[in-house]
Amino acid sequence: MTSPRIMTTHETYGSVAWNPARKVRYIYLSRNPKDVIVSFYHHILGYRAYEYEENLSHFVELFNSGKLPYGSWFSHNLDYLENLRNLDIFYLNYEELHINFEKMVMKLNRFLGLKVPLKRRFRSDKRTLFF
């Protein structure tokens, strides 16, 4: 593959393959755990392969105890936060992105070393909706 490559994953910090000799940047997008629970619950219900038929309360118990795919949301986030420098991670919160779109895009541009002309900087916010 030619650079730059972009890959998305839900993997835990311990599962991410990394090599300190290679210059790789990571963007970690976190979301409020309450929103994650509801979204993940509906995702699981929508796939027959999971064969999950329990109610949301049961799902919350599994979520809080880390007994779902990818383990505990809390550990997942904490592991990345504790290793921001080890992997050159830009940690971004979905809710903050929604509230301060321009500011967060500017920070992300700096992290990636991009120099985007001012007139092009925020064209995407009119095409991007956050619900």
C-alpha positions in Angstrom: 0.0 0.0 0.0 1.1 3.5 -0.6 1.2 6.1 2.1 -0.7 7.6 3.8 -2.9 4.7 4.8 -5.9 5.0 6.9 -7.3 2.1 8.9 -10.1 2.0 11.4 -10.4 -0.5 14.3 -12.0 -1.1 17.6 -9.0 -3.0 18.9 -7.7 -2.6 22.4 -4.3 -1.0 23.0 -2.7 -4.3 23.7 -4.0 -5.7 20.3 -2.7 -2.8 18.1 0.4 -3.9 16.2 3.0 -1.2 16.4 6.6 -0.7 15.7 8.3 2.3 17.4 10.7 2.5 14.4 7.9 3.4 12.1 6.2 6.8 12.1 2.6 6.0 12.7 -0.1 8.3 14.0 -3.3 7.2 15.7 -6.5 9.1 16.1 -8.6 7.7 19.0 -12.2 8.8 18.9 -13.9 8.2 22.2 -17.6 8.6 23.0 -19.7 9.0 26.1 -20.2 5.4 27.5 -24.0 5.9 27.8 -24.1 6.6 24.0 -21.8 3.6 23.4 -24.0 1.3 25.3 -27.2 2.2 23.4 -25.4 2.1 20.0 -23.6 -1.2 20.8 -26.8 -2.8 22.1 -28.7 -2.0 18.9 -25.7 -3.2 16.8 -25.6 -6.5 18.6 -29.3 -7.0 18.3 -29.1 -6.3 14.5 -26.7 -9.2 13.9 -28.0 -12.7 14.1 -24.5 -14.1 14.5 -24.4 -12.7 18.1 -27.7 -14.5 19.0 -28.3 -11.9 21.7 -31.9 -11.6 22.9 -31.5 -10.1 26.4 -32.8 -6.7 27.5 -30.8 -3.5 27.7 -30.4 -3.8 31.5 -28.6 -7.1 31.1 -26.5 -5.6 28.3 -25.5 -2.7 30.6 -24.3 -5.2 33.2 -22.2 -7.0 30.6 -20.9 -3.6 29.4 -19.9 -2.5 32.9 -18.2 -5.7 33.7 -16.2 -5.8 30.4 -17.8 -9.0 29.2 -18.5 -7.8 25.7 -16.3 -7.9 22.6 -13.3 -5.5 23.1 -13.6 -5.8 26.8 -14.3 -2.9 29.2 -14.9 0.5 27.7 -13.2 2.1 30.7 -10.0 0.0 30.3 -10.1 0.5 26.6 -10.0 4.3 26.9 -7.7 4.4 29.9 -5.1 2.2 28.1 -4.9 4.6 25.1 -4.9 7.7 27.4 -2.0 6.3 29.4 -0.1 5.6 26.2 -0.7 8.8 24.3 3.1 9.3 23.7 4.0 5.7 23.1 1.9 5.5 20.0 1.6 9.2 19.0 -2.1 9.2 19.7 -4.5 12.1 19.1 -7.3 11.5 21.6 -10.6 13.0 20.5 -13.9 13.0 22.2 -17.0 12.8 20.0 -19.0 15.2 22.1 -16.2 17.8 22.1 -15.9 17.4 18.3 -19.6 18.1 18.1 -19.4 21.2 20.3 -16.1 22.7 19.1 -15.8 21.4 15.5 -13.5 24.1 14.1 -11.2 24.0 17.2 -10.9 20.2 17.1 -10.2 20.1 13.3 -7.5 22.7 13.8 -5.9 20.6 16.6 -6.1 17.5 14.4 -4.5 19.4 11.5 -1.6 20.3 13.7 -1.3 16.7 15.0 -1.2 15.4 11.4 1.1 18.2 10.2 -1.4 19.5 7.7 -1.4 23.0 6.3 -5.0 23.5 5.1 -5.7 26.9 3.4 -8.1 29.0 5.5 -10.8 29.1 2.8 -10.9 25.3 2.6 -10.6 24.6 6.3 -14.2 24.4 7.3 -16.0 23.5 4.1 -16.5 20.0 5.5 -18.6 21.2 8.6 -21.4 22.2 6.3 -21.4 18.6 4.8 -20.9 16.9 8.1 -23.8 16.4 10.6 -23.4 15.3 14.2 -26.5 14.0 15.8 
